[in-house]
Amino acid sequence: MMGLVNQRERYESGKKIYESAKLKFNGVEGFDVYNPSIPFNWNGKAFIFGRVEKRDEWARSWVRLFENTGKDEWTLVPDSMIYQLEDPFVSQIGESLVLGGTHVRYSQGAIDTFYGYFYKGTDIHNLYYFTTGPDYMKDIRLVEMADGRIGVFSRPRNEDVQKKYGSESIIGFAIIDSLEELTSKVIESASFIPGLFDTDEWGGCNQAYLLDSGLIGVIGHKSYKNFGPDGQEILSYMNISFIFDPNEHQAKDMKIIGTRSSYPPGPAKRPELIDCAFTSGIVLRPDGKVDLYSGIGDCEVGRIVIDYPFKGYGEIVKL
């Protein structure tokens, strides 16, 4: 963990942030929108899925679809589907849009378990549920590879993982031939990617991009427990990137690309989340830089402009 703290100090002292802004969401007054998918284009329009939740509630959120109506402004699409999910993400696999998110299951008023739900389709207003991920696993992500197969990133986090690897979570990777092969068993058996997390760290993949080199560019998050001046425990979440070689099953060039202080100041849902930047992903800009989107404080969404994080490893082919 100290290595990550030192890496963060180096990032903070030399970071290049060209623009920093918050997103505005219309049509959901009285609710926060945070931890969204990346913005994406579908049939000529720009959309984003956002997690919608009241500030004083927890694990009682919905995912709603918003359309771009101005710079950093998004408006709820009327009569669009409501998904009982958290932290949405999107991937384009073939001609289909895949939407995923975390579904929380309650039993007798307490959280019983959570798992990933996956929907797909070519009509953004009529996506079909098609599979469920393993119990207690968030941050499962998909990417279409150069040969048409599908890369699957997993993220187990439990006591067994910590005992075996020292870190609170790991990232795994598997390859399937089609979406029909995406099952809980396949995700659970994804092979461990070494070298990403140190002792007591955790994190995951938030968005994966096929590069024209055949490598995969990953935008993710890395986290550790920190303490404020008053001894209050703080959960520090940071935006990261790394390169994954699916042929060698190796990750390299992991670096911090954003922290909470990179974004405009604002509130947090709870005191321990004041240093939380939960990554969404990047969108290419005409000037060669990228917009990096992130949930901030578990109650808002921020955008910063940074240099292209995959420089030297290839250009993004598709979402």
C-alpha positions as CSV (number, residue, x, y, z in Angstrom):
1,M,0.0,0.0,0.0
2,M,2.9,2.4,0.7
3,G,4.0,2.0,-2.9
4,L,0.6,3.2,-4.0
5,V,0.7,6.2,-1.6
6,N,4.1,7.2,-3.0
7,Q,2.9,6.8,-6.5
8,R,-0.1,9.0,-5.7
9,E,2.2,11.7,-4.2
10,R,4.2,11.7,-7.5
11,Y,1.0,11.9,-9.5
12,E,-0.3,14.8,-7.5
13,S,2.9,16.8,-7.8
14,G,3.1,16.5,-11.6
15,K,-0.4,15.9,-12.8
16,K,-1.6,17.6,-16.0
17,I,-5.4,18.4,-15.9
18,Y,-6.4,20.6,-18.9
19,E,-10.0,21.0,-18.0
20,S,-12.1,20.0,-14.9
21,A,-15.9,20.1,-14.7
22,K,-19.0,18.5,-13.2
23,L,-21.9,17.0,-15.1
24,K,-25.5,18.3,-14.8
25,F,-28.4,15.9,-14.9
26,N,-31.9,17.1,-15.7
27,G,-35.2,15.3,-15.0
28,V,-34.3,13.6,-11.7
29,E,-34.7,16.5,-9.3
30,G,-34.2,15.5,-5.6
31,F,-31.9,12.6,-6.6
32,D,-28.1,12.4,-7.1
33,V,-26.7,10.9,-10.3
34,Y,-23.2,9.3,-9.9
35,N,-21.0,6.4,-11.0
36,P,-22.2,6.4,-14.6
37,S,-21.3,4.5,-17.7
38,I,-19.1,6.3,-20.2
39,P,-20.9,8.5,-22.7
40,F,-21.6,6.6,-25.9
41,N,-23.1,7.2,-29.3
42,W,-26.0,5.0,-30.5
43,N,-27.9,5.6,-33.7
44,G,-26.6,9.2,-34.0
45,K,-27.3,10.3,-30.5
46,A,-25.1,10.6,-27.4
47,F,-26.3,8.8,-24.2
48,I,-25.1,8.0,-20.8
49,F,-26.5,5.6,-18.2
50,G,-26.4,7.0,-14.6
51,R,-26.9,5.6,-11.1
52,V,-29.8,7.6,-9.6
53,E,-30.2,7.6,-5.8
54,K,-31.3,9.9,-3.0
55,R,-28.4,11.4,-0.9
56,D,-29.7,9.9,2.3
57,E,-30.3,6.4,1.0
58,W,-27.9,3.6,0.3
59,A,-28.1,0.5,-1.9
60,R,-31.5,1.7,-3.2
61,S,-30.6,3.0,-6.6
62,W,-31.9,2.8,-10.2
63,V,-30.0,3.1,-13.5
64,R,-31.6,5.5,-15.9
65,L,-30.8,6.6,-19.5
66,F,-29.9,10.2,-20.2
67,E,-29.4,12.0,-23.6
68,N,-26.8,14.7,-24.1
69,T,-28.4,18.1,-24.3
70,G,-25.4,20.5,-24.0
71,K,-21.8,20.6,-22.8
72,D,-21.7,18.5,-19.6
73,E,-25.5,18.5,-19.6
74,W,-27.6,15.3,-19.7
75,T,-31.4,15.0,-19.7
76,L,-33.5,12.0,-18.7
77,V,-34.9,10.1,-21.7
78,P,-38.7,10.1,-21.0
79,D,-40.3,6.7,-20.5
80,S,-36.9,4.9,-20.8
81,M,-36.4,1.6,-19.0
82,I,-35.7,1.7,-15.3
83,Y,-33.1,-0.9,-14.1
84,Q,-32.7,-1.8,-10.4
85,L,-28.9,-1.6,-10.6
86,E,-25.9,0.2,-9.4
87,D,-22.8,1.5,-11.3
88,P,-23.8,0.9,-14.9
89,F,-21.3,0.2,-17.7
90,V,-21.6,-0.4,-21.5
91,S,-19.8,-2.4,-24.1
92,Q,-20.4,-2.8,-27.8
93,I,-20.1,-6.5,-28.8
94,G,-20.8,-7.1,-32.5
95,E,-23.9,-5.1,-33.3
96,S,-25.3,-5.3,-29.8
97,L,-25.0,-2.8,-26.9
98,V,-24.3,-4.6,-23.6
99,L,-25.4,-2.9,-20.4
100,G,-24.3,-4.3,-17.1
101,G,-24.5,-3.2,-13.5
102,T,-24.7,-4.4,-9.9
103,H,-27.9,-5.8,-8.5
104,V,-28.3,-5.8,-4.7
105,R,-30.5,-8.5,-3.2
106,Y,-32.1,-7.9,0.2
107,S,-33.4,-10.4,2.7
108,Q,-35.3,-9.4,5.8
109,G,-34.2,-5.8,5.5
110,A,-30.5,-6.5,5.1
111,I,-28.2,-6.9,2.1
112,D,-28.0,-10.6,1.3
113,T,-25.8,-10.6,-1.7
114,F,-25.0,-8.7,-4.9
115,Y,-24.1,-9.7,-8.4
116,G,-23.8,-8.4,-12.0
117,Y,-26.8,-8.3,-14.3
118,F,-26.3,-8.1,-18.0
119,Y,-28.6,-6.8,-20.8
120,K,-28.1,-6.7,-24.5
121,G,-29.8,-5.5,-27.7
122,T,-29.7,-3.2,-30.7
123,D,-32.6,-1.1,-29.5
124,I,-31.4,1.1,-26.6
125,H,-34.9,1.4,-25.4
126,N,-35.6,-2.3,-25.3
127,L,-32.6,-4.2,-24.0
128,Y,-33.0,-7.9,-22.9
129,Y,-31.6,-9.4,-19.7
130,F,-29.4,-12.4,-20.6
131,T,-27.1,-13.5,-17.7
132,T,-26.0,-13.0,-14.1
133,G,-22.5,-12.9,-12.7
134,P,-21.2,-14.6,-9.5
135,D,-22.3,-13.7,-6.0
136,Y,-20.4,-10.9,-4.3
137,M,-18.6,-9.8,-7.5
138,K,-18.7,-6.3,-9.0
139,D,-16.7,-4.8,-11.8
140,I,-17.1,-7.5,-14.5
141,R,-16.3,-5.9,-17.8
142,L,-16.3,-7.1,-21.5
143,V,-14.4,-6.1,-24.6
144,E,-14.6,-7.4,-28.1
145,M,-11.1,-8.5,-29.2
146,A,-9.4,-8.2,-32.6
147,D,-10.4,-11.8,-33.6
148,G,-14.0,-11.3,-32.7
149,R,-13.9,-13.2,-29.5
150,I,-14.8,-11.5,-26.2
151,G,-12.5,-10.7,-23.3
152,V,-14.0,-10.9,-19.8
153,F,-12.4,-9.1,-16.9
154,S,-13.5,-10.4,-13.4
155,R,-12.9,-9.0,-9.9
156,P,-13.2,-11.3,-7.0
157,R,-12.9,-9.7,-3.6
158,N,-13.2,-11.8,-0.4
159,E,-11.3,-13.1,2.5
160,D,-9.9,-16.1,0.5
161,V,-8.5,-13.6,-2.0
162,Q,-6.8,-11.6,0.7
163,K,-5.3,-14.7,2.4
164,K,-3.9,-16.0,-0.9
165,Y,-2.8,-12.8,-2.6
166,G,-2.5,-10.2,0.2
167,S,-4.6,-7.7,-1.7
168,E,-8.4,-7.3,-1.0
169,S,-9.2,-8.0,-4.6
170,I,-7.7,-9.3,-7.8
171,I,-8.5,-9.0,-11.5
172,G,-9.0,-12.1,-13.7
173,F,-9.3,-12.5,-17.4
174,A,-11.0,-15.1,-19.6
175,I,-11.9,-15.4,-23.3
176,I,-15.3,-16.5,-24.7
177,D,-16.5,-17.0,-28.3
178,S,-19.9,-15.3,-27.9
179,L,-22.1,-13.6,-25.3
180,E,-24.1,-16.9,-25.0
181,E,-21.0,-18.3,-23.2
182,L,-20.9,-15.6,-20.6
183,T,-21.8,-17.5,-17.4
184,S,-21.2,-17.1,-13.7
185,K,-18.8,-20.2,-13.9
186,V,-16.8,-18.7,-16.7
187,I,-16.4,-15.4,-14.8
188,E,-15.4,-17.1,-11.6
189,S,-12.8,-19.2,-13.3
190,A,-11.1,-16.2,-15.0
191,S,-7.3,-16.5,-14.7
192,F,-5.5,-14.2,-12.2
193,I,-3.6,-11.2,-13.7
194,P,-0.5,-10.7,-11.5
195,G,1.1,-7.5,-10.5
196,L,-1.8,-5.1,-10.2
197,F,-2.5,-4.8,-6.4
198,D,-0.3,-4.7,-3.4
199,T,-1.1,-5.6,0.2
200,D,-4.5,-4.3,1.4
201,E,-5.2,-2.6,-1.9
202,W,-8.3,-3.3,-4.0
203,G,-9.7,-2.2,-7.3
204,G,-11.0,-3.3,-10.7
205,C,-11.5,-2.8,-14.4
206,N,-14.1,-0.1,-15.2
207,Q,-13.9,0.1,-19.0
208,A,-11.8,-1.9,-21.5
209,Y,-10.8,-0.8,-25.0
210,L,-9.5,-2.8,-28.0
211,L,-6.4,-1.1,-29.4
212,D,-5.3,-1.5,-33.0
213,S,-2.2,-3.3,-31.8
214,G,-4.3,-6.1,-30.5
215,L,-3.6,-5.1,-26.9
216,I,-6.4,-4.0,-24.5
217,G,-6.3,-0.6,-22.8
218,V,-8.0,-0.7,-19.4
219,I,-9.3,2.2,-17.4
220,G,-10.0,1.2,-13.8
221,H,-9.8,2.1,-10.2
222,K,-7.4,1.4,-7.4
223,S,-8.2,1.9,-3.7
224,Y,-6.9,1.8,-0.2
225,K,-7.9,2.8,3.3
226,N,-6.6,6.2,4.5
227,F,-7.2,8.2,7.7
228,G,-8.1,11.9,8.1
229,P,-6.6,14.3,10.7
230,D,-9.3,13.3,13.2
231,G,-8.6,9.6,12.8
232,Q,-11.7,9.1,10.6
233,E,-11.3,6.2,8.1
234,I,-11.3,7.3,4.5
235,L,-11.8,5.1,1.5
236,S,-9.4,6.5,-1.2
237,Y,-10.5,5.6,-4.7
238,M,-8.3,6.7,-7.7
239,N,-8.6,6.5,-11.5
240,I,-6.0,4.3,-13.1
241,S,-5.0,2.9,-16.5
242,F,-3.0,-0.1,-17.6
243,I,-2.2,-2.2,-20.7
244,F,-3.2,-5.8,-20.9
245,D,-1.7,-8.3,-23.4
246,P,-4.2,-11.1,-23.8
247,N,-1.7,-13.3,-25.6
248,E,0.9,-13.1,-22.8
249,H,-1.7,-12.7,-20.0
250,Q,0.3,-9.8,-18.6
251,A,-0.5,-6.3,-17.4
252,K,1.9,-3.4,-17.7
253,D,2.2,0.4,-17.4
254,M,-0.2,0.7,-14.6
255,K,-0.5,4.4,-13.6
256,I,-2.8,6.8,-11.8
257,I,-4.6,9.1,-14.2
258,G,-7.0,10.9,-11.8
259,T,-7.8,11.4,-8.1
260,R,-10.6,13.2,-6.3
261,S,-8.6,16.4,-6.1
262,S,-8.4,16.4,-10.0
263,Y,-12.1,17.2,-10.1
264,P,-14.0,20.2,-8.9
265,P,-14.7,20.2,-5.1
266,G,-18.1,19.0,-3.8
267,P,-20.0,17.0,-1.3
268,A,-19.7,13.3,-0.4
269,K,-22.5,10.9,0.4
270,R,-20.7,9.8,3.6
271,P,-17.7,11.2,5.4
272,E,-15.5,8.3,4.5
273,L,-16.1,9.0,0.8
274,I,-14.6,12.5,0.6
275,D,-11.6,11.0,-1.4
276,C,-13.6,8.8,-3.7
277,A,-13.2,9.0,-7.5
278,F,-14.9,5.9,-8.9
279,T,-13.9,5.6,-12.5
280,S,-16.3,5.4,-15.5
281,G,-13.8,5.5,-18.4
282,I,-12.5,7.7,-21.2
283,V,-13.8,9.2,-24.4
284,L,-11.5,10.3,-27.3
285,R,-11.4,14.0,-28.1
286,P,-10.7,15.6,-31.5
287,D,-7.6,17.3,-30.1
288,G,-6.0,13.9,-29.3
289,K,-6.6,14.1,-25.5
290,V,-9.4,12.3,-23.7
291,D,-12.2,13.1,-21.4
292,L,-12.0,11.0,-18.3
293,Y,-15.4,10.5,-16.5
294,S,-15.7,9.5,-12.9
295,G,-18.2,9.4,-10.1
296,I,-17.0,11.7,-7.3
297,G,-18.0,11.4,-3.6
298,D,-20.7,8.8,-4.5
299,C,-23.1,11.7,-5.3
300,E,-21.8,13.5,-8.4
301,V,-20.1,13.0,-11.8
302,G,-16.9,14.7,-12.9
303,R,-15.0,15.1,-16.1
304,I,-11.4,16.0,-16.6
305,V,-9.3,16.3,-19.8
306,I,-6.0,14.4,-19.7
307,D,-3.4,13.1,-22.1
308,Y,-4.2,9.9,-23.9
309,P,-3.2,7.2,-21.4
310,F,-2.4,4.4,-23.8
311,K,0.2,6.3,-25.8
312,G,2.8,4.0,-27.4
313,Y,0.5,1.0,-27.2
314,G,-2.0,1.7,-30.0
315,E,-5.1,3.6,-30.8
316,I,-8.6,2.7,-29.6
317,V,-10.5,0.8,-32.3
318,K,-13.9,0.7,-30.7
319,L,-15.8,0.9,-27.4
